[in-house]
Amino acid sequence: MSKKILVAEDSSVIQNLTKKILTLQNYQISAVKNGKQVIDKLSSETFDLILMDIHMPQMDGMECARKIRQMTGEIANVPIIAITGNANNYSMDDFKEAGINEFIPKPLNYDNLVTVVNNYLANGN
């Protein structure tokens, strides 16, 4: 059974690109446009990994990650990988404090995205 990934990204271009890349890797992809939709989606589905943009409307990625980490059950431990065009505005400590495991800078690089995602899903980092 293939692994399920939730992509949270408000840019439809980046969302579609990410979905195409990860579908080629045989992952099941669901996508939403903001952190509020992530929380709503997690109430009815489970995922093996969340790829989350940091800057989204309604609820940004940092706040959403904090809310996920406060949930009960296995979902509180799901790996969260941030996707951001403003990586220089954050330190890894900022991401870790919010409960984010890793980040991938924008613009997305095919090999980097696949390597990081595969590493988390294959090795359970």
C-alpha positions as CSV (number, residue, x, y, z in Angstrom):
1,M,0.0,0.0,0.0
2,S,1.4,3.4,-0.9
3,K,2.1,6.0,1.6
4,K,-0.3,9.0,2.0
5,I,1.0,12.6,1.9
6,L,-1.0,15.7,2.7
7,V,0.3,18.7,0.7
8,A,-0.7,22.1,2.2
9,E,0.1,24.8,-0.3
10,D,-1.9,27.9,-1.3
11,S,-0.2,28.3,-4.7
12,S,-2.0,26.1,-7.2
13,V,1.1,26.0,-9.4
14,I,3.4,24.7,-6.6
15,Q,0.6,22.4,-5.3
16,N,0.1,20.8,-8.8
17,L,3.9,20.5,-9.3
18,T,4.4,18.8,-6.0
19,K,1.4,16.4,-6.6
20,K,2.8,15.4,-10.0
21,I,6.3,14.8,-8.6
22,L,5.1,12.7,-5.7
23,T,2.5,10.8,-7.7
24,L,5.4,9.7,-10.0
25,Q,7.0,8.2,-6.8
26,N,3.8,6.2,-6.2
27,Y,2.6,8.2,-3.2
28,Q,-1.1,9.0,-2.6
29,I,-1.5,12.7,-2.5
30,S,-4.2,14.9,-1.0
31,A,-3.9,18.7,-1.2
32,V,-5.3,21.6,0.7
33,K,-4.7,25.4,0.5
34,N,-4.3,26.5,4.2
35,G,-3.6,25.3,7.7
36,K,-7.2,25.4,8.7
37,Q,-8.0,22.8,5.9
38,V,-5.1,20.7,7.2
39,I,-6.6,20.5,10.7
40,D,-10.0,19.7,9.2
41,K,-8.6,17.0,6.9
42,L,-6.7,15.4,9.8
43,S,-10.0,15.0,11.7
44,S,-11.1,12.4,9.1
45,E,-8.0,11.0,7.5
46,T,-4.5,9.8,8.5
47,F,-1.3,10.6,6.6
48,D,2.2,9.3,6.7
49,L,3.7,12.8,6.0
50,I,2.7,16.4,5.7
51,L,4.4,18.8,3.3
52,M,3.4,22.3,4.4
53,D,4.0,25.8,3.1
54,I,4.9,28.2,5.8
55,H,3.0,31.2,4.4
56,M,-0.6,30.4,3.8
57,P,-3.9,32.3,4.4
58,Q,-6.2,31.7,7.4
59,M,-3.5,29.7,9.3
60,D,0.2,29.6,8.5
61,G,2.4,26.5,8.5
62,M,4.1,27.3,11.8
63,E,0.8,27.7,13.7
64,C,-0.7,24.6,12.0
65,A,2.3,22.5,13.0
66,R,2.0,23.6,16.6
67,K,-1.7,22.6,16.5
68,I,-0.9,19.2,15.0
69,R,1.7,18.5,17.8
70,Q,-1.0,19.3,20.4
71,M,-3.3,16.6,19.0
72,T,-3.8,13.2,20.5
73,G,-2.9,9.9,19.0
74,E,-0.5,9.0,16.2
75,I,-1.2,12.1,14.1
76,A,0.6,14.2,16.7
77,N,3.8,12.5,15.6
78,V,3.4,12.6,11.8
79,P,6.5,14.0,10.1
80,I,6.0,17.6,8.9
81,I,8.2,19.0,6.2
82,A,8.0,22.8,5.7
83,I,8.2,24.2,2.2
84,T,9.2,27.9,2.1
85,G,10.6,30.5,-0.1
86,N,11.7,32.4,3.0
87,A,14.0,29.9,4.6
88,N,16.5,32.7,5.5
89,N,13.8,34.2,7.7
90,Y,13.8,31.1,10.0
91,S,16.3,29.0,11.7
92,M,16.0,25.3,12.1
93,D,15.4,26.0,15.8
94,D,12.3,28.0,14.8
95,F,11.0,25.1,12.8
96,K,11.8,22.5,15.5
97,E,10.0,24.7,18.1
98,A,6.9,24.6,16.0
99,G,7.2,20.8,15.6
100,I,8.5,20.8,12.0
101,N,11.0,18.1,11.3
102,E,12.6,19.4,8.1
103,F,12.3,22.1,5.5
104,I,12.7,22.3,1.7
105,P,13.4,25.7,0.1
106,K,11.5,27.1,-2.8
107,P,11.8,27.1,-5.7
108,L,11.3,23.3,-5.4
109,N,14.0,21.1,-6.7
110,Y,12.8,17.7,-8.0
111,D,15.7,15.7,-6.6
112,N,15.7,17.5,-3.3
113,L,12.0,17.0,-2.8
114,V,12.1,13.3,-3.7
115,T,15.1,12.6,-1.6
116,V,13.8,14.3,1.6
117,V,10.3,12.8,1.2
118,N,11.7,9.3,0.5
119,N,14.1,9.6,3.4
120,Y,11.2,10.3,5.9
121,L,8.9,7.7,4.5
122,A,11.4,4.9,3.9
123,N,13.5,5.4,7.1
124,G,10.8,6.8,9.4
125,N,12.9,9.8,10.4
